[in-house]
Amino acid sequence: MRILVVDDDYVSRTKLKSLLSAYGDCDAVPNGEMALEMFQKSHADAMPYNLITMDIEMPDLTGQEVVHRIRKWETDKKVKFSQQVKILMITIKNDVKDIMTSFSEGCEWYLTKPVTPDNLREALAKVTFP
């Protein structure tokens, strides 16, 4: 499995990359613009990501904006639903508005920090992979 971790906090990004390395090859970036570049490059290289973990609060684009742009790109490129990247929001924000917005933009699951091996494993079990 190919995984992209998107989080502006160095400690969170490093911890997530370490935890997710048990599930596949991980890349990590600190912001939404870089996430979009890496996502599109992975398709250009014919090695798309299977999973993206996305923080909400980032300095350039919010995670929800990035998810929206990824889903629009997939729609524009006519990526089959079964081949679309799975997106797991991982954030400190746990209010209903942020949760609902994240799902409406196209994430598959939502996990509130702090991330532990157990709650990460449970969240990944909620996301189905082809």
C-alpha positions in Angstrom: 0.0 0.0 0.0 1.2 3.5 -0.8 0.4 6.1 1.9 0.8 9.9 2.0 0.8 11.6 5.4 -0.2 15.3 5.3 0.3 17.3 8.5 1.9 20.6 9.2 3.1 19.6 12.7 6.5 17.9 12.5 6.0 15.7 15.5 2.5 14.5 14.4 3.7 13.9 10.8 6.8 11.9 12.0 4.7 9.8 14.4 2.1 9.0 11.8 4.7 8.1 9.2 6.3 5.8 11.7 3.0 4.1 12.7 1.8 3.8 9.1 5.1 2.4 7.8 3.9 -1.0 9.2 1.1 -0.8 6.6 3.1 0.2 3.5 5.4 2.7 1.9 4.9 6.2 3.4 5.6 9.7 2.1 5.0 12.7 4.2 4.4 16.4 3.5 3.8 19.5 5.7 1.1 21.2 3.7 -1.8 21.0 1.3 -0.1 22.4 -1.8 2.6 19.7 -1.5 0.0 17.1 -0.9 -1.7 18.0 -4.2 1.6 17.9 -6.0 2.5 14.5 -4.6 -1.0 13.1 -5.3 -0.9 14.2 -9.0 2.7 13.1 -9.4 1.8 9.6 -8.0 -0.8 9.3 -10.8 1.6 10.6 -13.5 4.1 8.0 -12.3 1.4 5.3 -12.5 1.9 4.6 -8.7 -1.1 6.3 -7.1 -1.5 6.5 -3.3 -4.0 4.1 -1.8 -4.4 6.1 1.4 -3.9 9.8 2.4 -4.1 10.9 6.0 -5.0 14.5 6.2 -4.8 17.1 9.0 -7.5 19.8 8.8 -5.7 22.9 10.2 -2.8 23.8 7.9 -1.4 27.2 7.0 -2.0 27.2 3.2 -5.0 25.1 2.5 -7.2 23.3 5.0 -7.3 19.6 4.8 -11.0 19.8 3.8 -10.0 22.1 0.8 -7.3 19.6 -0.2 -9.8 16.7 0.0 -12.2 18.7 -2.2 -9.5 19.4 -4.8 -8.4 15.7 -4.8 -12.0 14.5 -5.4 -12.5 17.1 -8.1 -9.3 16.0 -9.8 -10.4 12.4 -9.6 -13.8 13.3 -11.1 -12.2 15.4 -13.9 -9.8 12.6 -14.7 -12.7 10.0 -14.6 -10.9 7.9 -12.0 -13.2 4.9 -11.2 -14.7 5.1 -7.8 -13.1 1.8 -6.8 -9.6 3.3 -7.7 -10.0 6.6 -5.9 -7.6 7.3 -3.0 -9.0 6.6 0.5 -8.7 9.6 2.8 -8.5 9.4 6.6 -8.8 12.8 8.4 -6.6 12.9 11.4 -7.0 16.0 13.4 -7.4 17.6 16.9 -10.8 19.1 15.7 -13.7 17.1 17.0 -16.7 19.4 16.5 -19.7 18.2 14.5 -19.2 20.9 11.8 -15.7 19.8 10.9 -16.6 16.2 11.0 -19.6 16.7 8.7 -17.6 19.0 6.3 -14.8 16.4 6.1 -17.2 13.7 5.1 -19.2 15.9 2.7 -15.9 16.7 0.9 -15.1 13.0 0.5 -13.1 11.5 3.3 -13.8 7.9 4.3 -13.1 8.2 8.0 -12.3 10.7 10.7 -9.9 10.1 13.6 -9.3 12.6 16.5 -5.7 13.0 17.8 -3.9 11.8 19.7 -3.2 8.8 17.4 -2.3 5.5 19.0 -1.5 2.2 17.3 -4.9 0.9 18.5 -7.1 3.7 17.3 -5.2 3.9 14.0 -5.7 0.2 13.4 -9.4 0.6 14.2 -9.7 3.6 11.8 -7.9 1.7 9.0 -10.3 -1.2 9.5 -13.2 1.3 8.7 -11.6 2.2 5.4 -12.0 -0.6 2.8 -9.3 -1.1 0.2 -9.7 -2.8 -3.2 
